[in-house]
Amino acid sequence: MPSLILVRHGQSQWNLENRFTGWWDVDLTEQGVGEAIAAGDLLAETGLLPSRAFTSLQTRAIKTLHLALEACERLWIPEVKDWRLNERHYGGLTGLDKQETHDKHGDEQVHIWRRSFDIPPPPLEPGSTYDLSADPRYAGIAIPDTESLKLTIERVLPYWQSDILPVLASGETVIISAHGNSLRALVKHLSNISDDDITGLEIPTGQPIVYDFDANMQPGERHYLKDR
């Protein structure tokens, strides 16, 4: 039966610096590189070897995928990159230190922006430091200026249904290397988690999550590969 592997990218530089990252492109830290390699080692050890790969257009997810695939000797498998697997866009919070943001706006307001299901942060101002309108990877894409988790789900799930699920249904073992919120969108759907409960779900960096599907393409319980 088909299996789906979800991997949140390894620790990024802005994870380390405690900054809101969103769509801004930052690289992995040394620890993040180690987490990605460890994920691939675990795939090799357990014999769960992916045959098709999907990732976002963001360096931290792409590198995590490649490092993991190299570690399990699967760097050769077909791979698709798509913006719809990008992290949630944090709008005007992009680049801000999280503690400074708490100090400026208050814990309650920041908690609403970060953890509410459908209330996005303030939009990113056009022409700001983190404006991606000139980034060639997003040519022809209507780049959001902010997103809630709900809006993130509204771009991730159609892509899951149209592009990823058919590959999985054909019998492939699929790995998705993506981000905390784009993966929460998938986990919410696959594990039937409520709007309220999904906001409290944390997905750790570099820890493969697995769903095994039955003959009717119904997912079983999600589990971490390290616990398999």
N, C-alpha and C positions, 0 to 999 in steps of 0.2 A: 504494500500500500504506500501511497506517496507520503513524503515527509516534508515539512516546511521548517526551515531554520531561520530564526530572526536574531540578528546581532546588532546591538547598538555600538556605534563606533567607539574605539578606545578613547581614553582621556585626551581631550584637546587642550591647546594652550589656554583658551579662554575658560574651559572648565577649571583648569588649575588656578587661573586668575580670578575666578568667581564673577565672570562678566556674562551678560546676556548676549548670546551669539546669534541664534536664529539663522537667517540666510547668509550671514557674512561668512566668508571662507577663511577658516583658520586650520592650522596643521595639527597633527598629533604631537603630544609630548613623548619623551622617551618612555614614560610609563605606558602611554597609550599604544605605542608600537609594541611593547611587551604584551599588553593585553590582547592585541590583535593576533599576535603570533601564538599566544597561549590558547586562544579560541580555535585556531587552526590545528594546533597539536591535539586538542581535545577531540576535534572531528576525526582526526586520524586514529587516535587511540580507541574511539568507540566504533569506528568503521562507518560512521554516518557521513558519507562522502557526497557532496553536492554535485549535481550534473548541470544545473542552470543557475545563473546569478542575476540579481537585480540590485541596483544601488541608486543613490541620488546623484546630483551634479556637484556635490560638495566634497572637497579634498579629504576631509577626515573620514568620511564614509567609504570613499573609493579606496583610499590607502588601507583602511581596515580590511576591506574585502580582499584586496590583493595580497596583503600580508598573511591573512588567514588561509587563503587558497594556496599560496606558496608553501605554507607550513604543512598542508595536507596533500601537497602535490597535485593540486587541481587548478592551477593557474590558467590552464588551457581551456576551461569550459566556457561556453557562450555566456556573454555578459551584456546586460542592457542598463544604461544610465537614463534616468528620467527625473525631471524637476519635481514631479508630483510626490516623490519620496523624500524631498527636502525636509529639513526641520521646519517647525512652525516659525513664521515670521514674527519677530518680537517688536516690530514697528519702531517707535521712538525710544524704546528701551535698549535697542541694539547698541552694544559696545559699553553700556553703563556697568559700573561695578555694582553688584547686587546689594552689598551692605550700604553703600552710599545712596542707592535708590531707596532703600528702606528708611534711611535717616532723613531723606528729603521729602518723601511722599507718605511715610508712615507704614507700619507693618500691615495694617488692614487693607489699604489700597493696593499695595504690592502683592499681597496674598490674593486679592481679587484678580489682578492682572495675570498672575502666574497660574492660579489654580481653579479659577471659575471655568465652567464648561463653555460659556458662550459670550463672555465679555472680553474683547480684545484690548491690548494696551493702546495708548495713543498712537496715531499713525506716524510713520517716518516722514519727515519733511523732504520734499523734492530738493535735490541738489545738496543734501547733507553729506557728511563724510561717508555714510554707509549706503548711499543711493546706488543701486545696482543697474540702473537703466542703460548704462554704457557697457555692461559686462557682456561679452559676446556669447557666453553660454546661454544667456536668457533672451537672445534675439528672437523676436516674434512672440514672446510670452508676456502675458499681462501680469507683471510682477505685483504681488500684493504689497500694500503699504503697512499692513498689520494683519494678524490672524489670531483668532481664538482657537481653542482645541476643536470646537465644532466646525470652524471653517477649514481647519487642517484635515479633518475627517472627510469633509465634502470634496476634497481633491484626491485624497489617498484611496478611498473605497472604490470610486469608479475605475481607477487605474488597476486596483486589485482585481475587480470583476472582469475587466476587459482584457488585461494583458498578462496578469500573473496566474490567476486561478486556472485558465485553460492550459497553461504549461504544466501546472501541478497535476491537473486532472489527466494529462496524457501519461502520467507515471513518472515524471521527473522528480528528483530530489532538489528542491529549490532553496537557495539561500538568499536572504534579503539583508543587506548591510545598510542601515539607515540611522535614524536619530530617535531620541527619546520620545518626541511627540508623534512623529509619523508612525513609529512602531506602536505607540499607545493606541493610535487609531485602529491599527490592525488587531491588536489584542482585544480591544473593546468589542470589535465585531466578532471575532472568532470565539471569544470566551463569554459573549453575551453579558458584558458588564454594563451596569447602569450609568447614566450621565453623571450622577453624584459620585459613584464609587470610582470611576475611572480617573477622576482628578487626583485621587490619593495614591494611584499606582505608580511606583518608581521602577524604572527599568535600568539596571546597572550597566555600566560600560563593559564591553568585551565579554559578556556572559551569554553564550548561545541559549536561546529559548527554542523549544521544539514542539511542534504540533504534528501528530500522526493522524492521517485521514483514513476513514473507512472506505468501503467500496462505493458508498453513496456520496463520497466527498464531504462527509461530516467530520469536523475536527474533534479529536479527543481532548483530554485535559492537557493544558499547557504544562510543560515542565522544563526545568533547567537541565541542560545536557550533562552537567557535572553530577546531577542526582540520578542519572539514568542507570 
